[in-house]
Amino acid sequence: MKITELLSPENIRQGVSFSSKKRLFESIAHFVEEQILAEQGEQACFECLFEREKLGNSSLGNGIAMPKAKIPVTVSDKAIAVFMQLNNPIDYDAFDGKPVDLIFALLIPENQCETYIPVLASLIEKLTDKNVLKQLRSAKSADEIWQVFEISDRAESSPEEVKE
């Protein structure tokens, strides 16, 4: 699955700041709650992200993290992705010891988790590409970030897909 099939330009935040991983998760949850206009969404999303993180750190190394969580179907019946480029890296307790400045959060309805298992491996591969990371870090706007993802997705397409 392509990143641009999961993420929308409206769900990209460039140049944001947080003091901690907890504040980052709160912001992601608040953003999702605003987007889906569900009062129970913010608390449910935060708890799901926080509980999932307790099971294992979501850092992918090299300053990028992919927090993910199962969300109740009552919150959303479709996957929600959020990308954030941070002004200042935060301590994320990453396995490589590096602070994190790029976040790709993925919230998946609890009844669709098995569908996304193969997608996660593909996303991780794309999100850990050093060339893509360099471009994401140098992007000066949400539009530039979106363009990086579009180019990355096209590069992964087969010749038949490009012709369509």
Residue pairs with C-beta under 8 A, 6 or more apart in sequence:
1 119
1 122
1 123
2 153
2 156
2 157
3 81
3 104
3 123
3 126
3 127
3 149
3 152
3 153
4 146
4 149
4 150
4 153
6 79
6 81
6 106
6 119
6 123
7 81
7 82
7 83
7 104
7 149
8 81
9 142
9 143
9 146
10 35
11 31
11 35
11 80
11 81
11 82
11 83
12 82
12 83
12 84
12 85
12 142
12 145
12 146
13 31
13 82
13 83
13 84
13 85
13 142
14 84
14 85
14 139
14 140
14 141
14 142
14 144
14 145
15 85
15 86
15 87
16 27
16 84
16 85
16 86
16 87
17 86
17 87
17 88
18 24
18 27
18 86
18 90
19 90
20 90
20 91
21 53
21 90
21 91
21 92
21 93
22 50
24 84
24 90
24 103
25 46
25 49
25 50
25 53
25 67
26 46
27 84
28 45
28 46
28 49
28 67
28 82
28 84
28 103
28 105
29 41
29 42
29 43
29 44
29 45
29 46
29 49
30 42
31 82
32 41
32 42
32 45
32 75
32 76
32 80
32 82
32 107
33 39
33 41
33 42
33 45
35 80
36 75
36 76
36 80
38 74
38 75
38 76
40 72
40 74
40 75
41 75
41 76
44 71
44 72
44 74
44 75
45 69
45 71
45 75
45 107
48 69
48 70
48 71
48 107
49 67
49 69
49 105
49 107
51 69
52 58
52 67
52 68
52 69
52 70
53 67
57 65
57 92
57 93
57 94
57 95
58 65
58 66
58 67
58 68
59 65
59 92
59 93
59 94
59 95
59 96
59 100
60 66
60 124
60 127
60 128
61 94
61 95
61 96
61 98
61 128
62 96
62 98
62 128
62 130
62 133
63 89
63 94
63 98
63 99
63 100
63 101
63 102
63 133
63 137
64 100
64 101
64 102
64 103
64 104
64 127
64 128
64 133
65 92
65 94
65 100
65 102
65 103
65 104
66 103
66 104
66 105
66 106
66 120
66 123
66 124
66 127
67 103
67 105
67 106
68 105
68 106
68 107
68 108
68 120
69 106
69 107
69 108
70 107
70 108
70 109
70 110
70 113
71 80
71 107
71 108
71 109
71 110
72 109
72 110
73 109
73 110
73 111
75 107
75 109
76 107
76 109
77 109
78 109
79 106
79 107
79 108
79 109
79 112
79 116
80 106
80 107
81 104
81 105
81 106
81 107
82 103
82 104
82 105
82 107
83 102
83 103
83 104
83 105
83 145
83 149
84 102
84 103
84 105
85 101
85 102
85 136
85 137
85 139
85 145
86 100
86 101
86 102
86 103
88 101
89 98
89 99
89 100
89 101
90 99
90 100
90 101
91 99
92 99
92 100
94 100
101 137
102 127
102 133
102 136
102 137
104 123
104 127
106 116
106 120
106 123
108 116
126 132
126 152
126 156
127 133
129 152
132 148
132 152
135 148
135 151
136 145
136 148
139 145
139 147
139 148
154 162
